[in-house]
Amino acid sequence: MKLYAWDHVPEEQVNPNMRRRAIHGEKMTLARIRLRKGATVQEHRHSHEQMSMVQQGRLRFVVAGEEAMLQAGDMLLIPPDAPHSVEVLEDCLVVDLFSPAREDWQRGDDAYLRR
């Protein structure tokens, strides 16, 4: 068993508008992401199933051509390999769960987020 506290998980400045804390298990990654209003995540896809849970703020997802407006308390399931993008409408706190684990993040191989 491993016990975590978000305050003790190192925070990474991914780009000027995004900070994240991530916990990587053997088969999943859990991330707590802070996004600034006006930020965007360009369209991308990955082999991971993703569940995004909005804790604070509002954002707009486009997943496989379908738009979804999310606010605090909303959750969105993104299937593996589905193209998706994000527009941040208010400062946000989002918790993302990925399966399998995001080995690309662990390697620092996530250039689409670092731009």
N, C-alpha and C positions, 0 to 999 in steps of 0.2 A: 504494500500500500504506500502511496505517496500523497502527501498533503501539501496543498498549495494555497497561497494567499496572493491575490492580485498585486498588492502593494510590494511584494517581494519578488515578483516576476519582472525581469529587466524590460524597460520600455525602449522600443526602437523607433527612431525618427525615420520613417520610410521615405517620405518626401516632405516638402514644406507644409502640406495640408493633411498629412496622415501620420499618426503614431499608433503603434500596436504593441501589445504584450501577447505572447503566444506560448502555449503549453503543448508540447508534442508527446503523444503517447505512441505506443507501438502501432496502433491502427487508426488513430484519429489525431486531429489538431483542433484545439480550442483557442480562439483569439478574441481579445478585447481590443477594439479598434476605435480610435477617436478621429473624426473627420471634420474638417472646417467647412463652413458654408461656402459654396462655390466650387468645391473640389469635384473632380470627376475621376472615375476609373474607366479607362477606355475599354471598348469591347474586347473581350478575351474569352477563352474557354480553357478548361482543364478537366482531367479525368476524374476529379474528386466530386462526390456528392457534397453539396453545401447547404447548410441551414443558416440563414441570417436572421437574427433577432434584434430588433431595434429597441434599445433601452431609453434613449433620449433623441429628440430631434425628428426630422423628416427627410426622406430621400426618395428618389425615383429610380427604380430598376427597370431595365428593358432586358427581358429574357426571351431569347429565340423569337424576337419581334413583338412580344407582348409586353405592354407597359403595366407596372404596378407601383402605386404610390404607397409608401410605408411610413408609419409614425410609431411613436413609443407604444410598445405592447404588440406590435405586428411582427409576424414571422413569415419567411419566404423559403421554400424548398427549391433549390436549383439542381436539376438532374445533371449527372456527369456529362461532359462534352457539350452542354448547352451554351451557345454564345450569350454573354451578358455584359451589361455596362451599368454604371451607377452615376447619378448626378445628386450631389448633396445640396438640399434646399435649406437646411438649418444646421448649425453645429450638431453633430451626432455622436452618440456612443452606441456601437453595434457589437454584438457578440456573434461570432461566426464559428460554426462547427463544420469541420471537413473530415470526410472519410474516403480513402485512407489518409494517413498523416501527410502533411505538406512537406515532403522531403525537399522540394524546390526552395521553400522558405528557409529551411535549415541550412541549405547550401548557399543561400543568398542569390539564387537564380530566379528572381522575380522582377525582372527589369520593367515589365509593364506597369508595375506599381511605383517604381522608383523615378519615373519621369516627371 
